[in-house]
């Protein structure tokens, strides 16, 4: 797991960012033991987010996103910033 933030930022702006290699790329599969599904459908529907209550982060699986962006995970940080994580090459 990597980290986002610069040394000049305060600790409140540093959140863990899962690497693409550590994330599952199959619909419905949990990104890890600390992540719980919250949504309007089951995890395979993609209509919701995986939520990590320890970090306050949300991961949205967007595996059917059309090109040019293509499949990715959308990671929302507790400060509201969003990071797109694309499949490993």
C-alpha positions, 0 to 999 in steps of 0.5 A: 500500500502506498501513500499520497501526500507530500512531506510538507502536508499535515498528517490529516492529508496523508491517506493510504492508497491501495496499489493496482496490484493489491486490488481485485479486478473481478466484479463483486470481489472485496478489496480487503478485510477492512472494506464493507460493501454499502450500496443499492445493490449487491457488490456485483452490481457495482451500485455502491462503494466499498467503505473502510470505516477505519480510514474513512475511504470509499472505493467504487468499482467502475469496471464497465467505464467506457473508453477513453478512461476505461475500467478503474477503481474510484478512490474517494479520500476522507477529504473528498479528493478522488483518485482513479486507480487503473488495472496493472499493466 
